[in-house]
Amino acid sequence: LPFGQLLRADMKLYDRYITIQTYTQTRNESGEVVRSWTMFCHVYARRDKGFGQETVIAGREIGRDSYTYYCRYYPGITRGMRLVDDDNYDIIDVVETIRGVELKIECINELV
């Protein structure tokens, strides 16, 4: 298939509507720092399951799930942001797989 047709076929796989959030700090009326997540953008994406891992630290079992999301290119999405789908996921890497067209977003979810 020509590149354009192949690209349109792949876009149909973007079956999840996700939110990307950025970490912000503001001050309340008494001058204290208030930390929160604010919406950066909404995009359609597809999700591939990565790996699952369990570790015991100080007698506590900690699980970690890894996911890879693919979405249309959206400028400004970076490591350190948060992806919200069926849960909250920390973005650990963002790669532009097709320049100006598609992003690959690697993220993890730690379960305590």
C-alpha positions in Angstrom: 0.0 0.0 0.0 1.1 3.6 -0.6 2.3 5.4 2.6 -0.9 7.6 2.7 -3.2 4.6 2.6 -1.2 2.7 5.1 -1.3 5.6 7.5 -5.1 6.0 7.2 -5.5 2.3 7.9 -3.3 2.6 11.1 -5.3 5.6 12.3 -8.4 3.5 12.5 -6.7 1.5 15.3 -6.7 4.5 17.5 -9.6 3.3 19.6 -8.9 4.9 23.0 -9.5 8.5 23.9 -6.8 9.4 26.4 -5.8 12.5 28.4 -2.3 13.8 28.8 -1.8 15.7 32.0 1.1 18.0 33.1 2.3 18.5 36.7 1.8 22.0 38.0 2.5 23.9 41.2 0.5 26.9 42.3 0.1 28.8 45.6 -3.0 29.0 47.7 -4.3 32.1 49.6 -1.9 31.4 52.5 1.1 31.1 50.2 1.5 27.3 50.5 2.5 25.3 47.4 -0.3 23.2 45.9 0.7 20.5 43.6 -1.7 19.0 41.0 -2.2 17.5 37.6 -3.8 19.6 34.9 -5.1 18.6 31.5 -2.6 19.2 28.7 -4.5 17.5 25.8 -6.9 14.8 24.7 -5.9 12.5 21.8 -7.0 9.2 20.3 -4.5 6.4 20.7 -4.0 2.7 20.6 -2.5 0.7 23.4 -0.1 -2.3 23.4 0.6 -4.2 26.6 4.2 -4.3 27.6 5.5 -6.3 30.6 4.3 -6.9 34.1 6.7 -7.2 37.1 6.3 -7.8 40.8 8.9 -6.9 43.4 9.0 -7.1 47.2 10.5 -4.1 48.9 10.6 -3.9 52.7 8.0 -6.6 52.9 5.6 -4.9 50.6 4.7 -6.3 47.2 4.8 -3.7 44.4 3.5 -4.4 40.9 4.5 -2.5 37.8 2.7 -2.7 34.4 4.2 -1.3 31.3 2.2 0.0 28.3 3.0 1.5 24.9 0.6 4.0 23.4 0.6 5.3 19.8 -1.1 8.5 18.9 -1.1 11.2 16.3 1.7 13.7 16.7 1.0 16.3 19.3 3.8 18.8 20.2 4.8 19.2 23.8 4.1 15.7 25.1 7.2 14.8 27.2 8.6 12.4 29.8 7.3 13.3 33.3 3.8 14.0 32.2 0.9 11.6 33.0 -1.3 9.6 30.7 -4.9 8.9 31.9 -6.8 6.0 30.3 -8.4 3.3 32.5 -5.9 4.3 35.2 -3.1 6.8 35.6 0.3 6.0 33.9 3.6 7.8 34.3 5.1 8.7 30.9 8.7 7.5 30.9 9.6 8.1 27.2 8.2 9.8 24.1 9.5 9.0 20.6 8.4 10.5 17.3 8.0 7.3 15.2 6.9 9.1 12.1 8.2 12.7 12.0 5.3 15.1 12.5 2.7 12.2 12.2 2.9 9.7 15.1 4.2 9.5 18.7 5.1 6.4 20.7 4.5 6.9 24.4 6.0 4.5 26.9 4.4 4.5 30.3 4.3 2.6 33.5 1.8 2.1 36.3 3.0 1.1 39.8 0.5 -0.8 41.9 1.2 -0.9 45.6 
